[in-house]
Amino acid sequence: MQRFIDLNCDLGEGAGQDEALMPLISSANIACGAHAGDLATMIETTELALHHRVGIGAHPGYFDLHDFGRRERDITPAEAGRLVLIQVEQLHEIAGTKLRHVKLHGALYNQVCRDAYLAEGVVADLARLWPNLIVYALAGSELAQLARARGLRVAHEVFADRTYQRDGTLTPRARPDALIHDEAAAVAQVLRLLREGVVRATDGTDVPLRADTICLHGDGPHAVAFARRLNRELEAAGVVIRPCTG
């Protein structure tokens, strides 16, 4: 049976590889000026995505250019919801009806995915004002479950180049084993997720995960080469890359 998968990438963050990456993905998460990007990059990246028929998503994070939105903060559910809404609205001003999904960034993503109270604050606002957007959420997370319960469409996200803990969360970036640097190992992790629905955690445990969309990071020095290899490996395995419908 032929398998379909969405391949998403965080773009508009100043890595200088967006144009090369865009033909290799099916969904673009566009930085909205908080952790990275500005009006010019949002317009440029949106136009590039439209040209390549790539799904457009808002990529809200903390207002934190210095630390790239990767430092966690104390925040209330209402504040989390407002952070997301402000940035979704900014990208909607540019993309209009072509805006199809939302995926949080960095520390905000991790906090909202694991904290039910923060997730409820974000989900409640999205369900009220942006009910047609697909929510990209860490597979099996609080955010994924609460968004689904609210009637929102959810894309369960897995990561090609990140390692996992036995509870299905991502290994914190502060740890030396957080990233998978070996391309072959990253490809093998993706293929096993698609074929068996499991990922090997850092302690050796096999963790079941649903995979609707795969994230590859666009800010690494070898991101384009890895994206090309992943495309080839997926095609060889009979997997078709296309935008997720949630």
TIMARNU-93905 format. One record per residue (C-alpha): x, y, z; residue number from 1. Coordinates in pm, 1 decimal, always signed. Example, Ala and Ser with C-alpha at 12.3 -4.5 7.8 and 13.67 -1.06 7.14 Angstrom:
BEGIN
(atom (+1230.0; -450.0; +780.0); 1),
(atom (+1367.0; -106.0; +714.0); 2),
This chain:
BEGIN
(atom (+0.0; +0.0; +0.0); 1),
(atom (+127.5; +344.9; -91.2); 2),
(atom (+194.9; +570.8; +207.3); 3),
(atom (+164.9; +950.3; +213.8); 4),
(atom (+352.7; +1177.8; +450.7); 5),
(atom (+387.5; +1550.5; +502.1); 6),
(atom (+739.2; +1691.2; +527.3); 7),
(atom (+756.1; +2023.3; +710.4); 8),
(atom (+1040.1; +2266.4; +769.3); 9),
(atom (+1085.3; +2585.2; +974.0); 10),
(atom (+1166.7; +2867.8; +732.2); 11),
(atom (+1201.8; +3243.9; +725.1); 12),
(atom (+1451.6; +3224.8; +1009.6); 13),
(atom (+1750.3; +3370.9; +826.5); 14),
(atom (+1932.0; +3044.4; +757.1); 15),
(atom (+1974.7; +3137.4; +389.4); 16),
(atom (+1860.1; +2799.2; +258.9); 17),
(atom (+1486.8; +2857.0; +214.1); 18),
(atom (+1490.7; +2870.7; -165.0); 19),
(atom (+1682.5; +2542.5; -192.1); 20),
(atom (+1468.6; +2367.0; +68.9); 21),
(atom (+1126.6; +2474.4; -56.3); 22),
(atom (+1104.3; +2228.0; -351.4); 23),
(atom (+1195.9; +1943.1; -113.2); 24),
(atom (+915.0; +1989.9; +141.9); 25),
(atom (+535.7; +1998.2; +143.8); 26),
(atom (+472.6; +2238.6; +435.5); 27),
(atom (+654.2; +2554.3; +546.5); 28),
(atom (+638.8; +2687.7; +900.9); 29),
(atom (+708.5; +3058.9; +861.6); 30),
(atom (+861.0; +3258.2; +1147.6); 31),
(atom (+639.8; +3552.6; +1239.1); 32),
(atom (+891.4; +3806.1; +1369.7); 33),
(atom (+913.2; +3694.8; +1731.6); 34),
(atom (+1203.2; +3448.5; +1754.2); 35),
(atom (+1312.2; +3527.1; +1396.4); 36),
(atom (+1197.3; +3692.6; +1075.6); 37),
(atom (+1031.0; +4021.3; +994.6); 38),
(atom (+770.6; +4156.2; +752.4); 39),
(atom (+1004.2; +4127.5; +454.9); 40),
(atom (+1102.3; +3765.6; +525.8); 41),
(atom (+739.6; +3668.8; +589.8); 42),
(atom (+634.9; +3810.9; +251.6); 43),
(atom (+931.5; +3656.5; +69.6); 44),
(atom (+887.9; +3312.3; +226.4); 45),
(atom (+512.1; +3312.6; +168.0); 46),
(atom (+559.6; +3399.0; -199.6); 47),
(atom (+822.2; +3125.6; -230.8); 48),
(atom (+586.2; +2870.0; -74.4); 49),
(atom (+302.3; +2970.6; -305.8); 50),
(atom (+531.6; +2937.6; -607.4); 51),
(atom (+622.5; +2580.0; -509.1); 52),
(atom (+270.0; +2488.7; -394.1); 53),
(atom (+389.2; +2426.9; -41.9); 54),
(atom (+143.2; +2446.7; +249.4); 55),
(atom (+180.1; +2766.6; +452.0); 56),
(atom (+183.3; +2768.1; +830.8); 57),
(atom (+239.9; +3024.4; +1103.8); 58),
(atom (+533.8; +2947.3; +1333.5); 59),
(atom (+478.6; +3144.8; +1656.0); 60),
(atom (+740.5; +3153.6; +1929.8); 61),
(atom (+847.5; +3366.6; +2221.5); 62),
(atom (+947.8; +3725.7; +2147.7); 63),
(atom (+1313.5; +3639.3; +2190.0); 64),
(atom (+1552.9; +3720.2; +1905.6); 65),
(atom (+1856.1; +3685.0; +2133.3); 66),
(atom (+1797.4; +3321.0; +2231.1); 67),
(atom (+1600.5; +3224.8; +1917.7); 68),
(atom (+1292.0; +3144.2; +2125.0); 69),
(atom (+1458.2; +2844.0; +2288.5); 70),
(atom (+1448.1; +2965.9; +2650.0); 71),
(atom (+1143.7; +2858.6; +2850.9); 72),
(atom (+950.5; +3118.3; +3047.6); 73),
(atom (+682.7; +3132.5; +3312.7); 74),
(atom (+364.2; +3204.5; +3121.9); 75),
(atom (-9.7; +3176.6; +3180.6); 76),
(atom (-250.4; +2993.5; +2949.1); 77),
(atom (-403.5; +3328.4; +2847.4); 78),
(atom (-61.4; +3471.5; +2763.8); 79),
(atom (+27.2; +3161.9; +2561.5); 80),
(atom (-294.2; +3194.8; +2365.1); 81),
(atom (-232.6; +3563.6; +2293.4); 82),
(atom (+124.4; +3495.9; +2180.0); 83),
(atom (-2.6; +3248.6; +1925.0); 84),
(atom (-295.4; +3460.0; +1806.3); 85),
(atom (-84.4; +3773.0; +1752.9); 86),
(atom (+159.4; +3589.2; +1528.2); 87),
(atom (-103.7; +3388.9; +1339.5); 88),
(atom (-282.5; +3714.5; +1260.6); 89),
(atom (+41.0; +3871.2; +1135.8); 90),
(atom (+100.3; +3593.7; +884.7); 91),
(atom (-266.7; +3587.1; +785.1); 92),
(atom (-231.2; +3951.0; +679.9); 93),
(atom (+18.9; +3825.5; +421.2); 94),
(atom (-100.7; +3476.3; +329.3); 95),
(atom (-476.3; +3529.5; +362.2); 96),
(atom (-680.6; +3218.4; +286.7); 97),
(atom (-363.0; +3027.7; +194.2); 98),
(atom (-272.1; +3002.5; +561.8); 99),
(atom (-345.5; +2637.7; +646.3); 100),
(atom (-169.5; +2539.6; +968.1); 101),
(atom (+1.9; +2657.0; +1283.7); 102),
(atom (+306.8; +2506.8; +1449.7); 103),
(atom (+463.3; +2652.7; +1762.4); 104),
(atom (+836.7; +2710.0; +1786.9); 105),
(atom (+1110.5; +2610.8; +2027.6); 106),
(atom (+1049.1; +2653.4; +2398.2); 107),
(atom (+686.4; +2756.5; +2343.7); 108),
(atom (+627.4; +2435.8; +2143.3); 109),
(atom (+777.9; +2216.4; +2414.5); 110),
(atom (+595.6; +2384.6; +2702.5); 111),
(atom (+253.9; +2386.6; +2535.1); 112),
(atom (+289.1; +2027.5; +2414.1); 113),
(atom (+357.1; +1893.3; +2764.6); 114),
(atom (+147.8; +2129.0; +2982.5); 115),
(atom (-226.9; +2068.5; +2959.7); 116),
(atom (-311.6; +2410.8; +3106.0); 117),
(atom (-100.5; +2598.6; +2852.9); 118),
(atom (-229.2; +2375.0; +2575.0); 119),
(atom (-588.3; +2449.5; +2670.2); 120),
(atom (-520.1; +2823.5; +2657.8); 121),
(atom (-380.1; +2797.1; +2305.8); 122),
(atom (-640.8; +2551.3; +2181.8); 123),
(atom (-934.3; +2751.9; +2318.8); 124),
(atom (-823.1; +3062.8; +2127.9); 125),
(atom (-753.2; +2871.4; +1807.6); 126),
(atom (-1088.9; +2694.1; +1823.5); 127),
(atom (-1263.8; +3027.9; +1872.0); 128),
(atom (-1084.2; +3235.6; +1608.4); 129),
(atom (-899.1; +2998.4; +1373.6); 130),
(atom (-1098.9; +2672.8; +1372.1); 131),
(atom (-995.9; +2584.8; +1016.2); 132),
(atom (-621.8; +2579.1; +1083.8); 133),
(atom (-447.6; +2243.7; +1124.1); 134),
(atom (-255.8; +2223.9; +1451.2); 135),
(atom (+89.1; +2068.1; +1414.5); 136),
(atom (+168.0; +1912.9; +1752.5); 137),
(atom (+418.7; +1668.4; +1897.5); 138),
(atom (+276.4; +1321.5; +1842.6); 139),
(atom (+80.3; +1202.3; +2145.4); 140),
(atom (+123.6; +1530.7; +2333.5); 141),
(atom (-121.8; +1721.4; +2552.4); 142),
(atom (-158.8; +1976.9; +2273.8); 143),
(atom (-247.3; +1709.3; +2017.7); 144),
(atom (-506.6; +1550.4; +2245.6); 145),
(atom (-671.8; +1875.0; +2355.2); 146),
(atom (-682.8; +2016.8; +2002.6); 147),
(atom (-851.6; +1699.0; +1879.8); 148),
(atom (-1099.5; +1713.4; +2169.6); 149),
(atom (-1188.8; +2070.9; +2067.2); 150),
(atom (-1268.3; +1953.8; +1714.5); 151),
(atom (-956.2; +2097.0; +1553.9); 152),
(atom (-766.7; +1906.8; +1288.2); 153),
(atom (-433.8; +1779.1; +1419.1); 154),
(atom (-115.8; +1670.7; +1244.6); 155),
(atom (+83.7; +1446.6; +1478.2); 156),
(atom (+445.0; +1550.9; +1430.7); 157),
(atom (+761.6; +1343.9; +1455.3); 158),
(atom (+1119.1; +1458.2; +1410.0); 159),
(atom (+1379.8; +1323.3; +1173.4); 160),
(atom (+1688.2; +1451.9; +1352.2); 161),
(atom (+1586.8; +1462.5; +1720.3); 162),
(atom (+1609.8; +1187.7; +1979.6); 163),
(atom (+1325.4; +1086.8; +2209.2); 164),
(atom (+1267.1; +1002.6; +2573.2); 165),
(atom (+1065.9; +699.4; +2684.4); 166),
(atom (+756.4; +917.3; +2748.3); 167),
(atom (+753.3; +1032.5; +2383.9); 168),
(atom (+896.2; +1378.3; +2453.3); 169),
(atom (+1198.0; +1517.1; +2271.8); 170),
(atom (+1535.2; +1497.7; +2442.4); 171),
(atom (+1615.1; +1848.3; +2575.2); 172),
(atom (+1852.0; +2039.8; +2349.5); 173),
(atom (+2088.2; +2102.6; +2640.5); 174),
(atom (+2181.2; +1733.8; +2636.2); 175),
(atom (+2458.5; +1618.6; +2400.8); 176),
(atom (+2240.2; +1339.8; +2260.4); 177),
(atom (+1946.9; +1566.8; +2167.1); 178),
(atom (+2029.4; +1576.9; +1796.2); 179),
(atom (+2095.1; +1297.8; +1546.8); 180),
(atom (+2395.1; +1407.5; +1343.5); 181),
(atom (+2430.5; +1092.5; +1135.0); 182),
(atom (+2212.5; +1117.0; +822.3); 183),
(atom (+2173.3; +741.7; +787.2); 184),
(atom (+2051.6; +713.5; +1147.3); 185),
(atom (+1801.6; +997.1; +1095.9); 186),
(atom (+1665.6; +836.6; +778.1); 187),
(atom (+1640.3; +499.8; +955.2); 188),
(atom (+1442.8; +663.1; +1238.6); 189),
(atom (+1197.4; +814.8; +990.2); 190),
(atom (+1148.1; +490.3; +796.2); 191),
(atom (+1089.9; +290.5; +1113.1); 192),
(atom (+833.2; +543.7; +1231.1); 193),
(atom (+648.0; +507.4; +903.4); 194),
(atom (+674.5; +129.5; +877.5); 195),
(atom (+630.3; +26.1; +1240.8); 196),
(atom (+491.1; +331.9; +1417.2); 197),
(atom (+763.9; +329.9; +1682.8); 198),
(atom (+1079.9; +522.1; +1768.0); 199),
(atom (+1374.9; +400.7; +1976.1); 200),
(atom (+1417.3; +621.6; +2285.6); 201),
(atom (+1760.4; +706.5; +2426.4); 202),
(atom (+1719.4; +440.1; +2696.8); 203),
(atom (+1648.4; +170.1; +2437.4); 204),
(atom (+1271.5; +167.8; +2483.9); 205),
(atom (+1049.6; +142.6; +2175.1); 206),
(atom (+790.6; +421.4; +2194.3); 207),
(atom (+475.1; +404.0; +1977.6); 208),
(atom (+409.1; +728.7; +1789.3); 209),
(atom (+165.4; +831.9; +1520.4); 210),
(atom (+332.6; +1014.0; +1230.8); 211),
(atom (+130.4; +1250.1; +1009.9); 212),
(atom (+410.3; +1497.3; +942.7); 213),
(atom (+788.5; +1483.6; +968.1); 214),
(atom (+990.3; +1786.8; +1075.0); 215),
(atom (+1333.9; +1850.0; +935.1); 216),
(atom (+1527.9; +2151.7; +1053.6); 217),
(atom (+1636.0; +2404.7; +794.1); 218),
(atom (+1904.4; +2586.1; +993.9); 219),
(atom (+2177.0; +2320.4; +989.2); 220),
(atom (+2476.2; +2343.7; +752.9); 221),
(atom (+2375.9; +2021.5; +575.7); 222),
(atom (+1998.2; +2072.9; +579.8); 223),
(atom (+1955.7; +2080.7; +202.0); 224),
(atom (+2167.3; +1770.7; +143.5); 225),
(atom (+1976.2; +1583.5; +413.5); 226),
(atom (+1640.4; +1694.5; +269.9); 227),
(atom (+1742.8; +1564.2; -71.0); 228),
(atom (+1852.9; +1232.1; +74.5); 229),
(atom (+1533.8; +1197.9; +276.3); 230),
(atom (+1329.3; +1263.9; -38.4); 231),
(atom (+1519.2; +990.4; -224.2); 232),
(atom (+1487.4; +739.8; +60.8); 233),
(atom (+1115.4; +803.4; +101.3); 234),
(atom (+1053.5; +767.4; -270.1); 235),
(atom (+1247.4; +440.1; -274.5); 236),
(atom (+1031.2; +316.0; +13.2); 237),
(atom (+711.4; +397.8; -177.8); 238),
(atom (+627.7; +700.6; +34.9); 239),
(atom (+475.1; +1006.7; -135.3); 240),
(atom (+539.4; +1350.4; +15.1); 241),
(atom (+233.0; +1574.7; +18.5); 242),
(atom (+70.7; +1829.5; +252.5); 243),
(atom (-114.6; +1692.7; +552.9); 244),
(atom (-490.8; +1736.1; +576.0); 245),
(atom (-505.6; +1678.2; +951.0); 246),
